[in-house]
Amino acid sequence: MNPADAQDVPQAIDLLKAIAGITDSNLNPNTLQEVRIIHVISEMFSAFVDVFTRHGWSLGEQLTALSKYAHLVFVLFRQNRVNLMPAQLYSDTQTTVKNAFFCVAKQQEEDRNENVYLFWMGDDCLENLFRRLRMQGGHNPNFNFKQLVNRLGAAVDIDAVLAQNPNLDTRHRRLKVTRTEKLDHLNPETWDRDARANRVVLETVWHAGQDQAL
């Protein structure tokens, strides 16, 4: 981790991947027990993080991983409480899992043939829009209602340009996962796996994640 920047997301992802890569061969019994505990924590967080950082998963595989996380974190948090993670983080991540399943269920009701991109679930789009609104003001980033209306149009145009040319969008280094994984930005154009809502049976993927957690 970077002690000087606790919000460095790519650095945290690197840490989780490094933990997952620890082998348990040639270890004494005491160290082996510690490594196995670390592996459980790594499995739990990887099941959550990989859903939003990996291109190679279908929607069903993403939901299965989220179910796996939900079951693992429930058991571990019940045993260890805030020694595992802050209660707010536990609540936020479980809510994220719930919202993912709700979003897919809602899309299945409205139009089962449409794609569902879980990386659009967060508030990144709203945060980026607000950032572009303030950016247009230069040294005077605040705005009144009339200025807001004018800047919104420009912000939408900027987003359209960057969506077609993702290499131009530098983004904030704390959130730029590509800095770590050398992947394109997560967007529908670069997503090559099946994300259609009609290819998922929610009950099936939920139980599949439960089985993986065991």
N, C-alpha and C positions, 0 to 999 in steps of 0.2 A: 504494500500500500504506500501511498504518497502522504506522509504526515502533514505536508504543507497544503494539501488539497484533498480534503476528505470527500469531495463530491466528484472526483475523477472517475467517471463510469467505466471507460475502457480499461483503466488500471485495475479496477475491481474485477472486471471480467477476466483479465489476465491472471489475477490471483486465484479465482475459482478454477480456471483451467489448469493452473499449476498444481493446485491441491488435488484435482481429479487425476493428474498424471503421476502421483506418488505411488510407487510400487511397494508391495509388502513382502518382497522376497529378501532373504538374508537379513532378517531383523530378529532381535531378541524378543522374547515374549512380552516384556513390558512395553517396548517400543511398538510392537505389532498391534497391541491393544489400542494404543493411542492413534496409530495410523488408521485403524478400522473405524474408530469414532470419527476421525476427520473425513474419511471416505463417505460416511453416512451424511454428514453435513454437506459435503461436496455434491453428492447425488441429489440432495434436496434442492440446493440452490441452482444447480445445473439444469434441473428439470424445469425451473422457472425461467432462467435467463436465456437458455437456448431457444425457447419459443420465439423470442423477439430479436434474436441475433443470427439465426441460421437460416439460410435459403433453402436447404435441401429437404425440408419437411412439408408434407401435405397438411391440410387443415386438420384431418383426423389425427395425425401424429402429434400436431401441436396440442390439441385438446387432451390427448392421452397423457402427454407430458405434464400439462397443467393439473390433471387429475392426480397424477403421481405426486406432484408437489403438494397438493392440498392434503392428501392423506398422510404424507411423511411429516409435514410441518404440524399437522394437528396432533399427531402422537408425540412428537418431540417437544412441542410447546406445552402440551398437557403435563409432560414429565418434568420439564425444566423451567417453564414459565419465562420470566424476563432474563434468565441466565442464557437462554437461547437467542432471543432477539427482543427488542422493545415491543410492547403490546401493540403500539400503533402500527409498527411495520407488519406484525402478524395480521392485524385487521386489514391493512391496506392490500397486502398480497392475496389474502383470501377473497377479498372483495373483487380484486382483479380477475381471479379465477371464475368467480360467480358471474361477473359481467361478460366474460368471454363466452361462457355457455349460454347466457341469456341472449347475447347478440346473435349467436348462431341460430338459436331457437326462433328468435324474432324474424331473422332473414328467411328461415324455412317456411314461416307462415306467410310472409309477404311475397317472396319470389325465390323459390328453391334453386333456381338455375344460376343465380348471381353468386359472385365470389365474396368471401369474407376474409379480409386481411386484418389479422389480429394486431399488427403493428400500428394500425390506425386507431386503436382503442384509447390510447393515452391522450393527454392534452398538449402534446408537442406541437400539433398544428396550430392550436390556439395561441400557444406561447410564441411560436414563430411569427404569427400574424401580428401580435402585439409588438414584437421586436421590430418588425418592419414599419409599423405605424410610428413608433418613436424614432426610428432611424431616419425617417424622412424629415423630421424636424431639426436635425443637426444639433446645434447648440441649444435649441429650444424644443426638446422632445415632447413636451406636453401639448395638448390640443383641446379645442372646444368642439362643440357638436358639428359645426360647419366644416372645420378642418378634419374632423374624424371622417365625415362622409367623403371628402375629397381624397384623403389618404387611403381609405379602404379600397377605392378603385385602383389606385396605384399599387397597393400591396397585393391585390389579387393578380394584377398583371405581372408583378415580379415573381409571384409564386408559379404562374403559368410558364414563364421563361425558365425558371430553375427546375421545374418538373421535366421539361424537355431537355435540359442541359444540366443534369445533376452534378457534373464535375465543376460547375461554377459556384455551387453552394458550399462554402467552406464550413459553415455551421460552427458551433462552439466546441472547442477541443474537449470539454468535459463530457459532451454527449456524442462525439463523433466515434462511433464504434469502428468505422472503417480504419481509423488510425491504428487499431489493434489487429483487426482481422483481414485487412486488405480486401474487403468486399465492397461492392457497390452499395449505394444508399438503398435502404429497404423501401421499395416502391413496387407497384403492380407490374411495371415494365420489366423489372429484373427478377420477378418471382416466377420460377419455372415449374412449380409443383401445383397439383390440383387443390384449389381453394374453394371449390363450389360447395355451397351449403347442402345440396342434395346428396353429396357423397358421404355424409356423416350421419351416423346413428348415435345420438348423444348418450343414450344409456349404455351402448356398447363401449364407446371410448372412455366413459367414466369408470366402468368396471375394469377395463383394460389397464387404466392408470392405477386403480386400486391393486390389481394383481402385481403390477410392476413394483409398487411400493412395498409389497410383502417380500 
